[in-house]
Amino acid sequence: MKKPKSKQVRIQSYNTEVQEIQLPEKWIKFGKPESGSNPLSLLPLPAKSPIRRIDKNTYSQYAGCTKFQQLPISKNLKDGLRQAGYKNMTNIQRASLPHSLCGRDILGAAKTGSGKTLAFIILVCRLWLWTFIVFQGKKQKEGGRGGFVFLYFIY
């Protein structure tokens, strides 16, 4: 039988998860594309351009990126996309994700199979991870363990 993790180890793990979520949030605010701009009109990022934090208050550009690894999303979400075989973004994903990540509403039309649903799911997972981390933190501060229920509907 495994020995349960100490409270200090759980809190350290939680703090690491919070930092992993907060970094993309700062990155999104820093590199927010102009409202109404089309990320497809931007040149793709150079292959060897820096990704994420460049220095203390500067982050790389993400509007115009062509790969999921260049997006300001958590490492866990990037790892999941990579393991599922998603590397390059489609045009609808390139056009919509930079705006939707910073909280803007999107209206887009594209052919079936072009990646619209994946763009939506990335946002849902991002928000779900953030909600889960915040919820767990509140429960740990109160001294208890928390549970989280994730519901989904199929229509």
Backbone as CSV, one residue per row, in Angstrom:
resi,resn,N_x,N_y,N_z,CA_x,CA_y,CA_z,C_x,C_y,C_z
1,MET,0.835,-1.178,0.000,0.000,0.000,0.000,0.880,1.243,0.000
2,LYS,0.555,2.196,-0.907,1.351,3.415,-1.007,1.099,4.333,0.170
3,LYS,2.157,4.988,0.588,2.035,5.969,1.654,1.404,7.228,1.052
4,PRO,0.388,7.806,1.694,-0.236,9.006,1.129,0.732,10.183,1.100
5,LYS,0.536,11.049,0.095,1.398,12.225,-0.028,1.153,13.172,1.136
6,SER,2.233,13.771,1.614,2.082,14.732,2.694,1.407,15.995,2.178
7,LYS,0.889,16.788,3.092,0.206,18.027,2.719,1.182,18.956,2.003
8,GLN,2.426,19.003,2.447,3.431,19.869,1.833,3.692,19.457,0.378
9,VAL,3.748,18.170,0.099,3.965,17.682,-1.262,2.764,18.026,-2.135
10,ARG,1.553,17.876,-1.600,0.345,18.219,-2.363,0.306,19.715,-2.684
11,ILE,0.675,20.539,-1.722,0.662,21.995,-1.941,1.717,22.380,-2.964
12,GLN,2.903,21.776,-2.903,3.949,22.053,-3.878,3.505,21.641,-5.277
13,SER,2.858,20.503,-5.389,2.341,20.043,-6.674,1.282,21.003,-7.202
14,TYR,0.412,21.457,-6.324,-0.626,22.413,-6.708,0.006,23.711,-7.205
15,ASN,1.006,24.225,-6.488,1.663,25.479,-6.880,2.324,25.353,-8.253
16,THR,2.922,24.204,-8.538,3.523,23.968,-9.849,2.456,23.989,-10.938
17,GLU,1.315,23.360,-10.668,0.224,23.350,-11.638,-0.321,24.752,-11.870
18,VAL,-0.435,25.538,-10.819,-0.926,26.912,-10.946,0.033,27.734,-11.805
19,GLN,1.332,27.603,-11.578,2.315,28.334,-12.380,2.240,27.909,-13.844
20,GLU,2.004,26.627,-14.089,1.893,26.126,-15.465,0.670,26.703,-16.167
21,ILE,-0.372,27.028,-15.412,-1.576,27.630,-15.983,-1.422,29.148,-16.103
22,GLN,-0.763,29.791,-15.138,-0.650,31.254,-15.138,0.261,31.777,-16.241
23,LEU,1.310,31.056,-16.579,2.224,31.511,-17.619,1.507,31.726,-18.950
24,PRO,0.718,30.754,-19.443,-0.014,31.020,-20.686,-0.995,32.191,-20.572
25,GLU,-1.591,32.398,-19.394,-2.521,33.515,-19.224,-1.804,34.855,-19.402
26,LYS,-0.613,34.978,-18.840,0.183,36.206,-19.009,0.597,36.366,-20.469
27,TRP,0.961,35.264,-21.086,1.383,35.262,-22.490,0.236,35.717,-23.390
28,ILE,-0.978,35.227,-23.106,-2.155,35.606,-23.896,-2.397,37.104,-23.792
29,LYS,-2.330,37.647,-22.582,-2.558,39.087,-22.390,-1.487,39.913,-23.087
30,PHE,-0.254,39.440,-23.059,0.858,40.179,-23.669,0.731,40.233,-25.189
31,GLY,0.411,39.109,-25.816,0.441,39.023,-27.281,-0.919,39.059,-27.947
32,LYS,-1.914,39.623,-27.262,-3.273,39.656,-27.795,-3.304,40.317,-29.169
33,PRO,-3.832,39.618,-30.195,-3.914,40.234,-31.528,-4.954,41.353,-31.539
34,GLU,-4.800,42.300,-32.449,-5.756,43.396,-32.545,-7.125,42.850,-32.928
35,SER,-8.158,43.417,-32.319,-9.517,42.996,-32.626,-9.798,43.227,-34.109
36,GLY,-10.353,42.237,-34.766,-10.669,42.337,-36.180,-9.534,41.957,-37.111
37,SER,-8.348,41.714,-36.562,-7.223,41.333,-37.416,-7.354,39.868,-37.831
38,ASN,-6.709,39.527,-38.920,-6.743,38.151,-39.416,-5.362,37.532,-39.235
39,PRO,-5.202,36.600,-38.287,-3.896,35.961,-38.091,-3.353,35.255,-39.330
40,LEU,-4.233,34.889,-40.274,-3.756,34.248,-41.501,-2.976,35.226,-42.375
41,SER,-3.193,36.529,-42.187,-2.481,37.520,-42.990,-1.061,37.753,-42.473
42,LEU,-0.756,37.255,-41.278,0.588,37.401,-40.717,1.497,36.307,-41.264
43,LEU,2.757,36.640,-41.389,3.729,35.621,-41.802,3.854,34.575,-40.708
44,PRO,4.023,33.304,-41.078,4.234,32.279,-40.048,5.484,32.597,-39.232
45,LEU,5.475,32.182,-37.982,6.633,32.414,-37.127,7.832,31.648,-37.677
46,PRO,9.023,32.234,-37.615,10.209,31.510,-38.075,10.399,30.208,-37.294
47,ALA,10.978,29.232,-37.934,11.126,27.896,-37.337,11.878,27.922,-36.009
48,LYS,12.881,28.763,-35.890,13.685,28.764,-34.673,13.382,29.951,-33.767
49,SER,12.199,30.561,-33.924,11.848,31.697,-33.064,11.557,31.195,-31.650
50,PRO,11.846,32.022,-30.644,11.607,31.591,-29.260,10.104,31.430,-29.002
51,ILE,9.782,30.491,-28.149,8.392,30.231,-27.776,8.263,30.408,-26.275
52,ARG,7.176,31.013,-25.863,6.840,31.296,-24.465,7.537,32.553,-23.981
53,ARG,8.089,32.499,-22.791,8.685,33.671,-22.160,10.074,33.927,-22.744
54,ILE,10.279,35.177,-23.186,11.584,35.560,-23.721,12.436,36.138,-22.597
55,ASP,11.869,37.049,-21.834,12.503,37.529,-20.604,11.397,37.747,-19.576
56,LYS,11.689,38.453,-18.500,10.746,38.538,-17.386,9.359,39.039,-17.795
57,ASN,9.285,40.053,-18.642,7.994,40.643,-19.012,7.687,40.570,-20.501
58,THR,8.407,39.762,-21.245,8.214,39.679,-22.692,7.958,38.222,-23.086
59,TYR,6.981,38.060,-23.969,6.613,36.730,-24.438,6.641,36.723,-25.958
60,SER,6.728,35.538,-26.527,6.753,35.424,-27.981,5.369,35.714,-28.562
61,GLN,5.354,36.046,-29.836,4.107,36.282,-30.550,3.428,34.941,-30.806
62,TYR,2.115,34.915,-30.726,1.419,33.670,-31.057,0.417,33.846,-32.189
63,ALA,0.029,35.073,-32.516,-0.827,35.278,-33.691,0.040,35.012,-34.919
64,GLY,-0.433,34.180,-35.797,0.340,33.806,-36.973,1.075,32.495,-36.824
65,CYS,0.992,31.868,-35.642,1.688,30.590,-35.469,0.990,29.509,-36.293
66,THR,1.731,28.500,-36.646,1.200,27.427,-37.488,1.172,26.073,-36.779
67,LYS,1.806,25.979,-35.616,1.881,24.716,-34.880,1.228,24.872,-33.509
68,PHE,0.629,23.800,-33.031,-0.014,23.837,-31.717,0.995,24.116,-30.606
69,GLN,2.237,23.671,-30.784,3.268,23.876,-29.765,3.618,25.351,-29.578
70,GLN,3.228,26.217,-30.523,3.522,27.645,-30.433,2.402,28.428,-29.758
71,LEU,1.318,27.763,-29.397,0.180,28.434,-28.760,0.407,28.634,-27.264
72,PRO,-0.187,29.673,-26.685,-0.077,29.880,-25.238,-1.109,29.039,-24.479
73,ILE,-0.872,27.755,-24.440,-1.721,26.835,-23.685,-0.811,26.017,-22.778
74,SER,-1.391,25.323,-21.816,-0.579,24.597,-20.832,0.212,23.466,-21.473
75,LYS,1.265,23.080,-20.800,2.118,21.979,-21.271,1.320,20.687,-21.369
76,ASN,0.427,20.447,-20.413,-0.385,19.222,-20.444,-1.265,19.174,-21.688
77,LEU,-1.844,20.301,-22.053,-2.695,20.357,-23.237,-1.864,20.162,-24.507
78,LYS,-0.684,20.765,-24.543,0.212,20.571,-25.699,0.649,19.117,-25.817
79,ASP,0.961,18.501,-24.685,1.366,17.094,-24.694,0.232,16.204,-25.205
80,GLY,-0.994,16.494,-24.767,-2.140,15.719,-25.223,-2.356,15.848,-26.730
81,LEU,-2.218,17.068,-27.244,-2.363,17.287,-28.688,-1.283,16.530,-29.459
82,ARG,-0.047,16.581,-28.954,1.064,15.898,-29.623,0.853,14.386,-29.618
83,GLN,0.422,13.840,-28.475,0.195,12.398,-28.376,-0.955,11.944,-29.269
84,ALA,-1.927,12.828,-29.497,-3.054,12.492,-30.369,-2.698,12.667,-31.846
85,GLY,-1.490,13.154,-32.115,-1.038,13.279,-33.502,-1.284,14.632,-34.135
86,TYR,-1.665,15.620,-33.340,-1.902,16.959,-33.883,-0.626,17.784,-33.760
87,LYS,-0.109,18.240,-34.890,1.121,19.020,-34.907,0.875,20.393,-35.531
88,ASN,0.368,20.407,-36.755,0.133,21.659,-37.475,-1.334,22.046,-37.423
89,MET,-1.587,23.351,-37.355,-2.959,23.849,-37.309,-3.498,24.046,-38.725
90,THR,-4.810,23.883,-38.856,-5.472,24.163,-40.126,-5.745,25.667,-40.200
91,ASN,-6.191,26.144,-41.357,-6.449,27.578,-41.524,-7.508,28.106,-40.560
92,ILE,-8.581,27.371,-40.324,-9.621,27.850,-39.410,-9.086,27.913,-37.983
93,GLN,-8.213,26.999,-37.617,-7.610,27.023,-36.281,-6.637,28.192,-36.156
94,ARG,-5.833,28.426,-37.188,-4.886,29.551,-37.175,-5.617,30.886,-37.096
95,ALA,-6.770,30.979,-37.761,-7.512,32.240,-37.782,-8.285,32.477,-36.486
96,SER,-8.787,31.409,-35.876,-9.676,31.588,-34.728,-9.002,31.506,-33.359
97,LEU,-8.059,30.597,-33.178,-7.491,30.376,-31.844,-6.827,31.606,-31.219
98,PRO,-6.031,32.402,-31.939,-5.442,33.576,-31.276,-6.489,34.526,-30.700
99,HIS,-7.615,34.682,-31.377,-8.667,35.577,-30.879,-9.477,34.922,-29.767
100,SER,-9.816,33.658,-29.930,-10.645,33.005,-28.921,-9.875,32.759,-27.621
101,LEU,-8.567,32.550,-27.696,-7.776,32.369,-26.475,-7.799,33.611,-25.591
102,CYS,-7.900,34.790,-26.215,-7.937,36.011,-25.401,-9.368,36.440,-25.069
103,GLY,-10.343,35.548,-25.272,-11.691,35.775,-24.795,-12.660,36.392,-25.781
104,ARG,-12.276,36.491,-27.019,-13.175,37.077,-28.013,-14.112,36.025,-28.594
105,ASP,-15.284,36.489,-29.005,-16.222,35.605,-29.695,-15.762,35.416,-31.127
106,ILE,-16.012,34.248,-31.665,-15.564,33.900,-33.016,-16.756,33.430,-33.833
107,LEU,-16.800,33.872,-35.061,-17.766,33.344,-36.025,-16.953,32.924,-37.238
108,GLY,-16.961,31.641,-37.526,-16.156,31.138,-38.635,-16.903,30.055,-39.386
109,ALA,-16.587,29.930,-40.632,-17.176,28.883,-41.463,-16.055,28.173,-42.208
110,ALA,-16.124,26.863,-42.205,-15.121,26.059,-42.912,-15.735,24.704,-43.237
111,LYS,-15.087,23.993,-44.137,-15.575,22.687,-44.576,-15.545,21.677,-43.430
112,THR,-16.350,20.651,-43.574,-16.348,19.540,-42.635,-14.957,18.902,-42.607
113,GLY,-14.465,18.628,-41.401,-13.157,18.010,-41.265,-12.004,18.996,-41.248
114,SER,-12.315,20.294,-41.157,-11.256,21.305,-41.209,-10.673,21.642,-39.842
115,GLY,-11.252,21.133,-38.755,-10.678,21.363,-37.431,-11.435,22.348,-36.561
116,LYS,-12.656,22.705,-36.910,-13.435,23.649,-36.111,-13.682,23.097,-34.704
117,THR,-14.052,21.837,-34.622,-14.376,21.234,-33.329,-13.139,21.157,-32.442
118,LEU,-12.000,20.822,-32.995,-10.773,20.761,-32.198,-10.435,22.142,-31.638
119,ALA,-10.612,23.191,-32.425,-10.356,24.551,-31.927,-11.253,24.850,-30.731
120,PHE,-12.503,24.421,-30.801,-13.436,24.628,-29.700,-13.023,23.790,-28.483
121,ILE,-12.657,22.544,-28.705,-12.287,21.645,-27.601,-11.038,22.151,-26.879
122,ILE,-10.094,22.726,-27.605,-8.894,23.284,-26.966,-9.293,24.345,-25.954
123,LEU,-10.224,25.194,-26.331,-10.685,26.243,-25.410,-11.417,25.653,-24.211
124,VAL,-12.262,24.659,-24.449,-12.992,24.027,-23.352,-12.010,23.378,-22.376
125,CYS,-11.036,22.658,-22.874,-10.040,22.005,-22.010,-9.228,23.035,-21.233
126,ARG,-8.867,24.118,-21.891,-8.103,25.177,-21.220,-8.900,25.746,-20.050
127,LEU,-10.158,26.058,-20.278,-11.001,26.601,-19.215,-11.269,25.565,-18.134
128,TRP,-11.440,24.310,-18.521,-11.676,23.256,-17.549,-10.452,23.063,-16.647
129,LEU,-9.269,23.059,-17.227,-8.045,22.923,-16.416,-7.911,24.072,-15.429
130,TRP,-8.188,25.285,-15.890,-8.078,26.457,-15.015,-9.081,26.348,-13.875
131,THR,-10.318,25.984,-14.180,-11.358,25.847,-13.160,-10.985,24.761,-12.165
132,PHE,-10.476,23.650,-12.647,-10.084,22.546,-11.776,-8.978,22.973,-10.816
133,ILE,-7.962,23.650,-11.319,-6.833,24.080,-10.484,-7.314,25.061,-9.419
134,VAL,-8.130,26.028,-9.800,-8.634,27.011,-8.842,-9.494,26.315,-7.785
135,PHE,-10.356,25.394,-8.208,-11.217,24.669,-7.281,-10.385,23.856,-6.293
136,GLN,-9.380,23.142,-6.781,-8.524,22.340,-5.908,-7.801,23.225,-4.896
137,GLY,-7.347,24.406,-5.338,-6.650,25.319,-4.437,-7.537,25.795,-3.311
138,LYS,-8.783,26.107,-3.597,-9.716,26.547,-2.559,-9.959,25.430,-1.564
139,LYS,-10.092,24.204,-2.056,-10.323,23.081,-1.154,-9.107,22.826,-0.265
140,GLN,-7.897,22.943,-0.830,-6.698,22.700,-0.038,-6.524,23.772,1.030
141,LYS,-6.867,25.020,0.692,-6.756,26.100,1.679,-7.739,25.896,2.825
142,GLU,-8.875,25.279,2.535,-9.868,25.004,3.566,-9.510,23.751,4.361
143,GLY,-8.462,23.040,3.945,-7.991,21.879,4.680,-8.639,20.571,4.290
144,GLY,-9.460,20.571,3.269,-10.126,19.331,2.877,-9.723,18.903,1.495
145,ARG,-10.239,17.794,1.097,-10.012,17.309,-0.262,-11.241,17.666,-1.075
146,GLY,-11.007,17.942,-2.304,-12.127,18.327,-3.158,-12.309,17.370,-4.300
147,GLY,-13.471,17.339,-4.789,-13.764,16.569,-5.982,-14.244,17.524,-7.055
148,PHE,-14.193,17.100,-8.269,-14.631,17.951,-9.374,-15.392,17.083,-10.349
149,VAL,-16.533,17.528,-10.753,-17.356,16.772,-11.688,-17.328,17.486,-13.027
150,PHE,-16.997,16.757,-14.071,-16.974,17.315,-15.423,-18.089,16.634,-16.203
151,LEU,-19.081,17.409,-16.591,-20.209,16.882,-17.338,-20.093,17.261,-18.796
152,TYR,-20.509,16.385,-19.650,-20.569,16.735,-21.069,-21.842,16.144,-21.651
153,PHE,-22.300,16.780,-22.678,-23.540,16.357,-23.309,-23.254,16.031,-24.767
154,ILE,-23.869,14.991,-25.252,-23.763,14.624,-26.664,-25.136,14.832,-27.271
155,TYR,-25.163,15.578,-28.348,-26.452,15.808,-29.018,-26.394,15.355,-30.440
